[in-house]
Amino acid sequence: MAVKRVRLIIQYDGTEYVGWQTQPNGVTVQAELERALLEVTGERIALHGSGRTDSGVHARAQVAHFDTGARMAADKFAVALNTHLPRDIRVLWSEETDAQFHARFSAKQKQYRYVIQLGPHALVATRRTALHVHTALDVPLMRQAAADCVGTHDFAAFMSAGVTMENTVRTIFSSEWTQAGPYLTYDVAGSGFLYNMVRILAGTMLEIGKHALPPDAVKRAIASKRRGDAGATAPAHGLTLYRVRYPGFDTEERLTAAYGGALPDMF
């Protein structure tokens, strides 16, 4: 039986899920997709994602792959799977890829987006995808703190306490805050991220913007490598896995071509 490797681009609202990775204490995105794969192919298939989003975190363009002996053409899997998935999970693209491709280990760059909604009251439209902040923020200070992240650094201070990793050095290619109307958006792209790293970066900069931490708090935490020198972990619902890049494959380029233009943001 010939086996092929299929690559997916997946979008989901993570509100109702305890994260991407299959686990015994709740419904996960990976488990829903593997259930759908069983129904479509009759095979028990292990799905491999580009990264493990936490409980409540969303994905605009998660990448995953799986191997199958099913005769179905790879580009038909998106339609087939979507008929078996809940409406808050959608496969936006499917295609055959080479056997050397790995959704996690082949990735060269990931981009995350954290969204803050400013104003006196939370807006219904973005209650699931943006953190509401009603106090004034010093955005120029937050932008400077974001710039302090760029480069190759040891980000041990921006990893959840109690987690151990041999290598906590990561390279950040871009890190910036932009504002449009009531939305303040943090976009960060890097070679990879530690557990809760983006949420801790966002939480630290949020405290800088509130003048609860000094303007150079990010620099100090990078230098000290101590979790206690960084700020609180920002809530999960403001975070979205936005884009993943591989050699010869970029989720944004593929989806823009498939849908006739850039997809709308999720917030």
N, C-alpha and C positions, 0 to 999 in steps of 0.2 A: 504493500500500500504506500503510495507516494504521500509524503508529508510536506506541507508548505507552512511557511511562517507568515502570519498576517499581522499587519500593523494597524492600530486604531487611533483615532483622535476622539476623545470623549469629553463631553461637557456635562457638568452636574452642579446642582444646588445641594450643598452638603448639609443643609439644616437638619434634615431628618436622619442623618447617618452618623455613626460613631467613628467615622474616618474612612479612608480608602481601604486599608488592609483588613482582610478577613480576621475576625476575632470572635470569641464565644459570648461576649457581653452585649451584643447588639447587632443591628443591621448595618452592613458596610457596603460601599460602592462596589468593591471587588467581588464580594459574594453575590450581589445582584447580577453582575455581568457574567460571572461563572455559572450561575443558575440559568441565565438566558442562553449561554453557549451550550449547556447540556441539552436544553430543549431544542435548540436549532440543529445540533450535530449528533446528539446521542452519545457524545464523548464527555468524560470528566476532564476538563481542561484547566490547567493552571495558567492564570493570566498574570503577566508581569508588567507593572507600571513604572513610569519614570521616577516616581517618588511617592512617599506615603503622606498624604494630606491628613491633618488631624480632624478630630470630631468637630463638625460645624464649618469646616473650611471648604471653599468652593473650587471648582476648576472651570476655566474657560476653554482650556486646551490641554487636557491630560493626555499623555501618550502611553499606550500599552501594546504588548504583543503576545501572541500565543501560537502554538503549533497545532496543526490539525490534519487529519487524513480525510476530512470531508471533501466531497467533490465540488461543492459550491464554489463559484468564482469568488476570489477575495473581495472584489469591489461590491459584492452583493451582501456581505455580512452586515454592513451598517443598517440596511433596510430590514434584514431578517432579525437582527438583535433588537432593534427598536420596537418591533411588534411584541416583544416579550419583556420589555423594560418599563419601569414606572416613568411617569412623565418628567420627573426631575433628574433623570439620567438619559442622555442621548449620545449615541455614536454619530459623530458628524462626518467621519471619513473612514474608509477601510481600503486597504490595498495589500498586495503581496509584497514582501520584502525578502532580502537575502538572509540566509541562515546565520550570518555573522552579526546581524543587527540585534541589539538588546536595548529595550526601552530605557532601562536605568543606566547601564554601564556605557552605552554608546553616546549618551547625552553630553554635549559640550557646554551648553548654557541653558539656564532656567531663569525665567522672569516671573516674579510675584508682584502682586498689586495689593496694597492695603488702602482702604477708602474710609475717610472720615466725613461725616455729614455735619456741617456747622449750622447753627441756628437755635432759636429758643425752644423748638420742639422737634421731635423725631418725625420724619416724613414716612408715610406708609409705604411708598413705592420702594424705598431702599432699606426697610427695617431689617431685612435678612442679610444684606450684603454690605452695609456700611455701619460704622460705629458712630452713634450720635454723640456729639460734644457740644454743650451749650455755652461753655465758657470761651472767652477770647484766647486765641493762640498767637504766639509770636512766630509767625511763619518764616521770616528771614533767619531766625536762629535755627529753626528746624531744617531749613535748606542747607545751612552751613554744616550742621551735624550730619546730614545725609552725605555731603561731600567728603566728610572725614572718614567715611566707610570705604571709599573707593581705593582699590589696590589690593595687594596680597597681605593679609594680616592673620594673626591668631585670634579667632573670635570665641575663645573659650568662655569669656564673660557673657556671651550672648547665646548660651546653650542652657537648657533647663537644668536646674540643680538635681544632682543624683544620677545624671546620665554620664556615662564614661565613654570616651572615644580616644583612640590612639592619636589620631591626627585631627586637630581642630583648626588648621590653617585653611582658609578659603580665599579665593580671588573674587572681588566684586568689580564688575566692569562698569556699571552705572548705578547711581543711587540718587534719586531726586524727588522732591515734592513739587506738585503743580496744583493750581487752584482754578476751578471753573465754577462760578456760581457758588452754591452752598457746599460743593464737594472739594475736599482736600485729598489729593491722591499721592500715595507713595509708591513709586515704581523702582524695583531693585532687581538687577540681573547679575548673576554670578555663575561661577563654575559648579557650585553646589552650596547647600545650606545645612547647618547643624539643626538638631531637633529644636523647634520653636524659635529658631534664630530670627526669622523675619518679624515675628510677633514681638520678640523682645527688642529688636531694633526700633520697630514702630512705637512700642510702649515707652522706650527710653526717649525718643525724640518728642513724643507727646508730652512727657514730663518736662523736657527742655522748653517746649512751646508754652507750658503753663508756668515757667520759671520755678518749677519744683526741683529741677536739677540744673547745675551750671551749664553754660553753653558748650563747654569742652568735655561734657560727661562721656560722650562716645569715645573720644580720644583717650580719656583716662581709663575707661573700662577695657579698651583694647590693650593698653599698656600693662594694666594690673592683672588681666586675665581672671578677675574675680567676679563671680555672678552678682555679688552684693553691690558692686559699683555701677551696674547697669540698672535700668528702670524695670517697671513691672511688665509682665507679659500682656500685650494687648489682646482683647477678646477675639476669639476665632472667627466670628461671623464677618469681620471686615476684610478677611484675607481671601485672595483668589490666586490659584496657580494660573498664570496668564499666558505663558508662551514657553515652548521648549524647542531648542535648536540642536540639530545633529549635522554631521558632515553630509551635505547634499539634501537635507530635509529640514524644513522649518515650518512649524505648525501655522504660523501667521501667513506665510506665503501660500501654503497649500490651501488653507481655508479661504483666503482672499480670492484665489483663482476659482475655487469650487463654488463659491457663493456670489461671485460677481462683484466683489468689493469687500472691504474690511467689515468684519462682524461687529455688531453693536456691543458695547461693554455690558457687563452683567449688573452693574449698579445703576 
